Amino acid sequence: MDLTVFNSFLKTAQFVGTCIANPLNIFLIYLILTKSSKKIGNYKYLMIYVSIYEILFSCSAIVTEPLLHSFTTRVIVIVDVHNSIFSREICSILDCLMCAMYGVSMNVFALHFLYRYATLFPKSKKLFDGARIIFWLTVPQIYGVVWLVTYYAVFRESPEYTEFIRKTLMENLDINVDDVVYVGPYYYMEDKNGIHDMDWTAFWAMAIVWLLIMSSAVTVFICGYGCYKKITKGLEVSSNSKQTKSIQKQLFYALVVQSAIPFLLMYIPSTVVLFCTLIQLDVGSASLFISYSIAIYPVVDPLPTLFIVQNYRNAVKKMITRTWNIVTRKKDMNSSAQIPSSNKTTA
């Protein structure tokens, strides 16, 4: 299998994905600001936060064009330096930043689930009222800084590993290792002399990474299950209006689907790849799937909110209907304008 073909398709997918994702997320922000029910409160700021994050994520992806490749003990994220306008050091920082944004996206959705769960209880809802929402919006940024510092300090390229992967990158991906930078987590250092004992600095750095991942995942599952139980049972006997209950359900189901997308596209595959490096199992080119999922994720993730939340869905329908009417009206006008001219020609 010629992986250079996949690499070429990947660059196209990243460019097309950004061209679609950014207008789509900007449109969603417009709908959130203009079509949202007043009953959703500060939650609209969280939804805007996600859309802005996905715009930045897709822009980072198009700038770095990350390519993942897995080896026996390490999975690396490769960024091209040769064709970049940035220096090698800046590209290395951007590579680490892309990895940090990849990891933080799970924490962003964990914050959503925490908010949805807290708002089901009057006392805990106050934690997100008013300007307090600003504090919660900084939590993913703190996670991101920890991701960035950990990757930059521990998991950047080394001369020994560079020489070890030189031949493989050239043969499989037609990449000269001197033209790229890479960053990637590992547990054991590997070079031309073989696999060495556990690298304890890398081990504890990976422990930090897993702590960040698991804290977000546990929050999603606990709050998600709590929301499901409360919405399906508690709201049936609550004093809230039917409209409020309907909005609660719509937002929750949109959040579930929206969160399932990165879980299926990115987190489950990346978790499998990271675990394979721990047990020294080389998945090789199979890890390329994650590169494609990074390009696709910002495109498909806004869709559940657009089509599940009734206010936004109705706005989309009206816009499509209005556009269709304008197009058909122009066609009718052109047709009617051509009839007299054809009659004159006949005469």
N, C-alpha and C positions, 0 to 999 in steps of 0.2 A: 504493500500500500504506500503510495507516494504522499507523504504528509505535507509536502510543500504545497500541494493543491489545497489541502485543508487550511493551511496557513493563509493562502490567498483568499479563499472564501471567507475566512474569519475577518480579515480586514474589511471586506465588503460588508459583512454582517454588522460589524461595529459602526461603520459609517452610516449605513441605512438605519440601524437601530437608533442612533443618536438623532438623525433627521426626523424620525417618527416620534420618539419618546419625548423630546423636549416640547414640541408644539402640543402634544397630547397632555402633558403635565401642566403646561401653561393654561390650556383650555380648562383643565380640571380645577386649577386654582381660581380661574374666573368664575366657574360655576359655584365653587365653595363660597366665594365672597358675595355673589349676587343671588344665588338660588337656595341657599341653605335655610332650613327652618330655624327660627330663633330658639327653639327648644334644645338644640344640640350644644349650646353654650360654648365653652372654651375648646370643645372637641374639634371645632373647625380649624383652630390654630394648629392642632396636631396633624390634621389632614393636610393642611398647607405645608407644614414642616416636612412631611413625607414627600410631597410633590417636589419641593425645593431640593430635598436631599437626592431624589432620583434624577433631577436635572443635573446636579453636581456630579453624581455618580456616572451618568452617561457621558458627561463632558470629560471626566477623568479617564474614562475608558477609551474615548476617541483620541485623547492626547497621548496616553501611554501605550495603547494597543496591547494589553497584557496577553501573554501566551503561557499557558501552564503545561508543564511536562513533569512526569513523575519518574523518579529513579527508585532503586531498592530502599534507600534510607532517607530520601528527601524528595519533596515536591517543590519545584521552583517556579516562580513567576518571572517571566522573561520580558524585558522592555528593550526595544531597539534604540541604540544610541547613534548609530551610523547615520540614520536618516532623520534624526531629531534636531530641532533647533536649540535644544538645551544641552548643557554640558553633561559630562558623565556623572558628576556628583549630584546635579539637580535631577537627572533621570533616576538615579538610585533613590533619592528622597521621594520622588513621585511614585516609584514602584512600591516603596513602603507605605506611602499614603493610600495607594489604591488597595493594598491589602487591608489597611486599617478601615477604609470605607466599606470594604466587603464584609468585614467582621461586625462593624457597628450597625449595619442595616438590620441585623437580628435584634439588637438592643432597641432600635427605633420601634419595631413592632411589639417588643415586650412592653415598652412604655405605653403603647396604645392599649394593649390588653389590660395593663394595670389601671389605666384611666377608665376604661369601660367597666371594669369590675368595681372600682372605687365609687363611681357615680351611681351605682345601684344601691348604695347605702348613704343616707343623708349625712351622717357624721363624717365619714371618710371622703365624701364628695367635696367638703370644704378644703381639703388638701390641694385641690386643683383650681380653686376659685380665684378670680382676680389675677393679680400679678404673680401669684404663686406658681402659675403655669410656667413662668420664665425659668424658675429653678429646675423644673422637671425637663425642660427642653435642653438644659445644659448637661444632663446626665449622659446622653449619648456622646457628647463632645468629650467628656472625661474618659469614657471608654475608648474613644478614638485616639486620644493622646497616649493612653497606656498601650494600645495596639501599636501605634506608630513608633514609640520609643523602644518597645520590646523588639520589634522587627529590625529597626535601624541599628540598635546596639548589638544584637546577637546574631541575626539571621541573614546578614548581607554576604556578598560573595567573598571567597577566600582564594588565594593563589593555588592552593593544593586542589581544591574542589574544581576550580576552573579548568585545570589541566585534566582532571579526571573526566569531565563531561565534554571536553572539546571534540573528541572524535564522534561521540553519540549525537551531539547537536548537528554536526556537519552532515553525517550520514542520514539521519532521520528527518531533519527539518531544514537542511541546507542553510544552517546558521553558523556563521563564524563567531565563536564565543567572545572574540575581542571586540566585536561590533555591538555587543549587548551588555546590559547589566542584569543581574538576577538577585532575587531574594527568596528565601524559602525556609520553612521550619524543618527541623530534623531532631533526632534523638541521639544518633550515632554519627560520628564523622567518618566519611568514606573517601578514600583516594586510591591511587594506582596500586597501593600496597594492600588493599582490602578494607574490610569493615573493622573499625576500632571499637574499643569499649565505649560504654555510655559516656557521652559528653554531659557532665552534670550542669554546666552553665546553660546549655541548650535545654536540658531536661526541666530545669526550674523555670526557664522562659516559656517552655511549652505548657508547664503547669499553670502559669498566669493566663496564657491563651485559652486553655481549656476551662479555667475558672470563669473567664469572661463569657465564653460560649455557653457554658452550662447554666450560669446565673440568668442569662437571657432566656434560654430554652425552658428552664424550670418555671420562670415567671409566666411565660406564654402558656404553658400547659396548665398550671394551677389556676391562673386567672381566667383562662379560656374555659376550663371546666366549670369554674364558679359562675362565670357569666351564663353559660349554657343552662345550668341548673336554675339560676335565678330568673332568667328570661323565660324559660319554658314553664316554670312552676310559680315562681314568686310574683311575676307581673300579672298573672291571671287573677290573683286575688288582691292586687294592689289598688290603691285609689287613683292611680294615674289615668289620664284620659286615654281613649283608644288611639288617638293620634300620637301621643307620647310613646305608648307601647309599640306602635307600628314603627316609629322612627328608631326606637331602641333595637328592635329586631333587625331592621334593615342595616343599621350601622354595624351590628354585631356580625351578621352573616357576610357583609361586605368585607369586614376585617378578617374573618376566618379564611375566606377565599383569597384575599389579598396577601395574607401571611402564608398560606399554603404554597403560593407561587415561588417565593424565594426558598422555602423549605425544600420543595421538590426539585427546583432547578439548581440551587446552589449549596444549601447547607448539608443535605443528606449526601450528595456526591463528594463534597469537600471533606466531610467527616469520615467517609469511607476511605478516601485517599490518605488523610492524615493518620488514620488507624493502620493502614497498610504499611506506612513508613515505620511505625512502631514495631510491627511484627516482621519487618523486612521483606515485604511482598511487593514486587515491582509490577505496577499496573500500566506503566509505559504510556503509550499514546491514548489509552482510554481516558486519561485525565484531561484530554483536549476538550471533552464535552463541557467542562466547567468554563472554559474560555468562551464557548458559544453561548452558554447560559448567561454569562455576564452581559453579553451584547443584547440578549433577548429580554432579560428581566425588566429593565426600565420601560420597555414597550408594553408588555402585557400586564404589568402590575397595576396601572391606574384603571384598567378596564372593569374590574369588579365594582369599584366605587361608582363609576360612570353608569353602569347598567343595573345595579342592585338597588341603590338609593333612589327612591321614586322621584324626588324633586329634580335630581340631575338627569335621570332617564327621560323624564317628560321634557326637559329643556333640550336634550339631544334630539328627541323625536320632533319637536317643534322646529328646530333648526334644520333638520333634514327635510321636513315637509316644506318649509319656506323656500329652501334652496331648490327643491324639485319643482315647486310651483313657478319660481322665477325662470328656471331653465325651460320648462314646457311652454310658458307664456311667450318667451322669446321665439321659440320654434313656431308657435302659432302665428305670431306677428310676421315672421319671415315668410311663412307659407302664404299668408293673405296678401303680402306685398308682391309676391311673385305672380299671383293670379291675374291682376290687371295688365301687367307687362306682357304676359303670355297671350292675353286676348288681343292686345294691340298688334302683336306680331302676326297673329292669325288674320286680322283685318287687313 
